Amino acid sequence: MIAIPYDDLAEQPEQTIMLIKMLLAPFSAAIDSSDGKYTKLERDVLLVASRCDKPLRPIDLLEVLGIGRRTAVATLKSLCSKGRFRPIPGKYGKRIRHYAFIPSSTDHWGLF
């Protein structure tokens, strides 16, 4: 909750608006993603991966996000091509079983 005195709003509206914008900037950057680098689904996958302490499997995304297997695999491959994940092959090296998250400095600011 934010308390804004009416007197301050009446006397200095520009300053009050600027302070509110500064307060809400981190949230709008996380939602807006003005550069268009990631889709909403990709941002959701990045959020799940940043909160998980192990490599992701497509089945993890099925359970958490409720998406299909093919969509999960396609999204993880897309994020691999963007440099945010690294594929980890399975036991025999033929199939990709897991995807390791590659953290970035912007992850902590909610800017993916």
C-alpha positions, 0 to 999 in steps of 0.5 A: 500500500502506498500513501500519497498525501493529497497536499503533495499531489496537489502541490507537486503532481509531477514529482508524485508521478515520477516517484510512482513511476520509479516505484512501479518500473521493475514490475512494468519491465518484467511484464512489458518486455519492450525489446520483444526478445522473449515471448510470454511462454519463454519468459514463463519458462525462464521464471520456472528455470530460475526458481528450479535448482536442477536441469529442466525436463520437458515433463517439468514444464508440462506439470508446472505450466500445463503445456503440451510436450511438443510445445515444451520441447520447441520452447526449450530449443528456442531458448537454447538457440538464444543462449539461455539453456544448454541441452544435456544428452541422455545416458547414451548420448542420442536424445536430449533429456534435460536442459541446463539453465544459463543464468544472466545478470538481468534475471534478478531484476525481472527483465527477461 
